[in-house]
Amino acid sequence: MKQKSWVNKKPDLVFIGDLHGQIKKLNNLLEDINFDVTNAQSLVSSTKLVFIGDLIDNAPSSDVDHVALLTKVKQLIDNGFAYCLMGNHEFNAIGWATKHPETAQWLRPHNVNNTKQHQGFLDSVIEGSEVHHYWVTWFKSLPLYLDFGGIRAIHACWQQASVDQLAQYLNKDKQLKAECFLNAFDKSTELYQLIETLLKGPEITLPVGYSFQDKTGIKRTQIRSKWWLSKAQTYRDIAQVQPEVIDDIPNIDLPVNQTPELLELPVIVGHYTLNGVPSTLSNKVACVDYNAAKEENPLVAYYWQQETELTNKHFLYKAEQVK
């Protein structure tokens, strides 16, 4: 059965967080919300799914099946039941499998850390095989963001100036143009910086003399930004760092060009591996990544029903898995 078209009403949307191969969690969610593609009277009559990206990269386990998950998501899209965004893991998978035509170097280095992160996916598709090539080609077709009119979705950050700059590199379906992938992995280009911001989140450099240690003990002079806090005024307000180092972040006013923008429309993101009871980041931003990659953590979704301000009551998850 293919999805019906809505003549007088736009569909509601269920935004699904980063799955990282967790096919069982996806199947359970769809069953729990009665999203049955074989039953026109189920939620499919009024609602579409939106996968927020990061479908891949997880260690093998009884519940992780990269190929089964990718196949299911693609079938839902092909039959008109769903959309899917490119996450940073899909983007990285493209770079891993692509050599620069002049230097013959992999666009994403095959170093120890990158190998460790990506090995579970590579083992599942058998690196270099036709199956591997098939899914990497499909990743290239995923849009970098979606604008549904009343709500937007992007993997990590909606920053209007960056989205506007990105337009020149995208086709009409918001997919990265084929000729742009080389520059997307070149740190010297504008496109690389835009991808870093929109798929991984913006960073802000601390004032001279300030730094903090991240959770691995590395000294950092840049902070991840809570770009969704439109009223943030200081570096400490906007810093997305572990609680134990927040006092190392200066309580100094942000430069005017670093203050967050006021969002016009609601935005759904993934990427940030949050924990605790799912709640909105602001009345315009919700994150649906609560580290479902780990067996013990819930898959979180947000059920948007045309509201102009986001609300905690629209999160979908199994309460018993929340810590």
C-alpha positions in Angstrom: 0.0 0.0 0.0 1.3 3.4 -0.9 0.7 6.5 1.2 -2.4 8.5 0.3 -2.1 12.2 -0.6 -3.5 14.9 1.6 -5.7 17.3 -0.3 -7.0 19.7 2.4 -4.6 19.1 5.2 -0.8 18.7 5.6 0.2 15.5 7.4 1.2 15.4 11.0 4.8 14.3 11.5 6.6 11.9 13.8 10.3 12.8 14.0 12.4 9.8 14.9 15.8 10.1 16.7 19.2 8.7 15.8 18.8 4.9 15.4 22.3 3.6 14.8 21.2 0.2 13.5 18.5 -0.4 16.2 15.9 -2.0 14.0 14.0 -3.6 16.9 13.5 -0.3 18.6 12.1 1.2 15.4 9.8 -1.7 14.9 8.6 -1.4 18.5 8.0 2.3 18.1 5.9 1.9 14.9 3.9 -0.8 16.6 3.3 1.3 19.7 2.0 4.3 17.7 0.0 2.0 15.4 1.9 3.1 12.3 0.9 0.1 10.1 1.6 0.6 6.4 -0.8 -2.3 5.6 -3.7 -0.7 7.3 -5.2 2.6 5.9 -7.1 3.1 9.2 -3.9 3.3 11.2 -1.7 6.4 11.9 -0.6 6.3 8.2 -3.9 7.9 7.3 -2.8 11.3 8.8 0.9 11.1 9.6 4.4 10.7 8.0 7.7 9.7 9.6 10.8 11.8 9.5 14.1 10.1 10.3 16.5 12.7 11.7 19.7 10.9 10.4 22.5 8.8 11.9 20.9 5.5 10.9 24.3 3.7 11.0 27.4 3.0 13.1 27.0 0.8 16.1 28.7 -2.2 17.6 27.2 -5.6 16.7 24.6 -6.9 19.0 21.4 -9.0 18.9 19.3 -5.9 18.2 21.6 -4.1 15.8 21.2 -4.8 12.1 22.3 -2.0 9.8 21.2 -3.5 6.6 17.7 -4.5 7.9 17.3 -1.0 9.3 18.4 0.8 6.2 16.2 -1.4 4.0 13.1 -0.7 6.1 13.7 3.1 6.2 14.3 3.2 2.4 11.1 1.2 1.7 9.1 3.6 3.9 10.5 6.5 1.9 10.1 4.9 -1.5 6.4 4.1 -0.7 5.7 7.7 0.5 5.4 7.0 4.2 8.6 8.8 5.4 11.5 11.2 4.8 15.1 10.8 6.0 17.8 13.4 6.6 21.5 13.0 6.2 23.2 12.7 9.6 26.9 13.2 10.2 27.4 9.4 10.2 26.0 9.1 6.7 28.1 12.0 5.6 31.2 10.4 7.1 30.4 7.1 5.5 30.5 8.8 2.1 33.9 10.3 2.8 35.2 6.9 4.1 34.3 5.2 0.9 35.4 7.9 -1.5 39.0 8.7 -2.8 40.1 12.1 -4.0 40.6 11.7 -7.8 43.9 13.6 -7.7 45.5 12.6 -4.5 44.0 9.1 -4.2 43.5 9.8 -0.5 40.3 8.8 1.3 38.1 11.9 1.9 37.6 10.7 5.5 40.9 9.4 6.9 41.0 5.7 7.8 42.7 6.4 11.1 42.2 4.4 14.3 39.4 6.5 15.8 37.4 6.7 12.5 37.8 3.0 11.9 36.5 2.2 15.4 33.5 4.4 14.9 32.6 2.9 11.5 33.7 -0.7 11.8 30.3 -2.1 12.8 28.7 -0.7 9.6 31.6 -1.9 7.4 31.3 -5.4 8.8 27.6 -5.6 8.2 27.8 -4.5 4.5 31.3 -6.1 3.9 33.5 -3.1 3.0 34.0 -2.6 -0.7 31.1 -4.9 -1.7 28.2 -4.0 -4.0 26.0 -3.7 -0.9 28.4 -1.2 0.6 28.5 0.8 -2.6 24.7 0.7 -2.8 24.1 2.2 0.6 26.8 4.8 0.2 25.2 5.9 -3.0 21.8 6.1 -1.3 23.3 8.2 1.5 24.3 10.8 -1.1 20.6 11.2 -2.0 19.6 12.2 1.5 18.6 15.9 1.9 20.6 18.0 4.4 17.4 19.6 5.8 13.7 19.6 5.3 11.3 22.6 5.6 7.7 21.5 5.9 6.3 25.0 6.1 5.2 24.9 9.7 8.3 23.1 11.0 11.8 22.3 10.0 14.2 19.4 10.5 18.0 19.2 10.3 20.4 16.9 12.0 22.2 19.2 14.4 21.7 22.9 14.0 19.4 25.4 12.2 21.4 28.6 11.7 19.6 30.6 9.1 22.7 32.4 7.7 24.4 29.0 7.2 21.3 27.4 5.6 21.1 30.4 3.2 24.8 30.0 2.3 24.4 26.3 1.8 21.7 26.8 -0.9 24.2 27.3 -3.7 25.6 23.8 -3.1 22.2 22.0 -3.0 19.8 20.9 -5.7 16.0 21.6 -5.5 15.5 18.6 -3.2 18.1 19.9 -0.7 20.6 17.2 -1.6 24.2 18.0 -1.9 25.1 18.4 -5.6 27.4 15.5 -6.8 30.2 17.9 -7.8 30.3 19.4 -4.3 31.2 16.3 -2.3 35.0 16.8 -2.7 34.8 20.3 -1.3 32.5 19.2 1.5 35.5 17.2 3.0 38.1 19.9 2.3 38.7 21.9 5.6 39.8 24.9 3.6 36.4 25.5 2.0 33.3 27.3 3.0 31.2 24.2 2.3 33.2 22.2 4.9 32.5 24.8 7.6 28.8 24.9 6.7 28.5 21.1 7.0 30.4 21.1 10.3 27.9 23.7 11.7 24.6 22.2 10.4 25.4 18.4 10.8 27.6 18.6 13.9 26.7 21.8 15.7 28.4 25.2 15.9 31.4 25.9 18.0 32.4 29.2 19.6 36.0 30.1 20.5 36.5 31.2 24.1 38.2 34.5 24.9 42.0 34.5 25.0 43.2 32.8 28.2 40.2 30.6 28.8 40.0 26.8 28.3 38.5 23.7 29.8 39.1 20.0 29.8 36.7 17.8 27.9 35.5 14.4 29.2 38.6 12.7 27.7 41.0 15.1 29.4 41.9 17.1 26.3 42.3 20.9 26.7 39.7 22.8 24.7 39.4 26.5 23.7 36.2 26.1 21.8 32.7 25.2 23.1 29.8 23.6 21.5 27.0 26.2 21.3 23.5 25.9 22.7 22.3 27.7 19.5 18.7 27.3 20.5 18.9 29.6 23.5 17.9 32.9 21.9 18.2 34.7 25.2 21.7 33.6 26.0 24.0 36.5 26.8 27.3 35.0 28.0 29.7 32.3 27.1 28.6 30.4 30.2 25.0 30.6 29.2 25.6 29.2 25.7 28.2 26.5 26.5 27.2 22.9 25.9 29.8 21.3 28.2 29.7 18.7 30.9 28.4 20.2 34.2 31.6 19.7 36.2 33.5 22.2 34.0 30.9 24.9 33.6 32.7 27.1 36.1 35.7 27.1 33.7 33.6 28.9 31.1 33.8 32.7 31.5 30.6 34.6 32.5 31.5 37.2 29.9 29.1 38.7 27.4 29.1 37.1 24.0 30.2 39.2 21.0 27.2 40.6 19.1 27.9 38.3 16.1 27.8 35.2 18.4 24.4 35.7 20.0 21.8 33.1 19.0 19.1 34.1 16.5 15.4 34.1 17.3 13.9 31.2 15.3 10.8 31.8 13.2 9.6 28.2 13.0 10.0 25.1 15.3 13.0 22.9 14.5 13.6 19.2 15.3 17.2 18.0 15.6 19.0 14.8 16.7 22.8 14.4 17.2 23.3 15.5 20.8 22.9 12.2 22.8 20.9 13.7 25.6 19.7 11.8 28.7 17.0 12.0 31.3 13.3 12.7 30.7 12.9 14.0 27.1 12.0 17.7 27.1 12.2 20.6 24.7 15.4 22.6 24.4 13.2 25.7 23.9 9.7 26.4 22.8 11.0 26.2 19.2 13.6 23.4 19.4 13.4 19.8 20.3 16.1 17.1 20.2 15.1 13.4 19.6 18.5 11.9 20.2 18.6 10.3 23.7 21.3 7.8 22.8 19.1 5.0 21.5 22.4 3.5 20.1 22.8 1.9 23.5 20.6 -1.1 24.3 19.4 0.3 27.6 18.3 3.7 26.3 15.0 4.6 24.7 14.3 5.5 21.1 12.7 9.0 21.3 10.4 10.6 18.8 8.4 13.8 18.6 4.8 13.8 17.4 4.2 17.1 15.7 0.5 17.9 15.2 0.8 21.4 13.6 1.6 23.3 16.8 3.6 26.5 16.5 5.4 26.0 19.9 6.8 22.7 20.9 5.7 20.9 24.0 7.0 18.1 26.2 3.7 16.2 26.0 4.4 15.4 22.3 7.5 13.2 23.0 7.1 9.5 22.3 9.3 7.0 24.3 9.1 4.1 26.7 9.1 5.7 30.1 10.7 2.6 31.8 13.9 3.1 29.8 14.4 6.7 30.9 17.1 7.3 33.5 
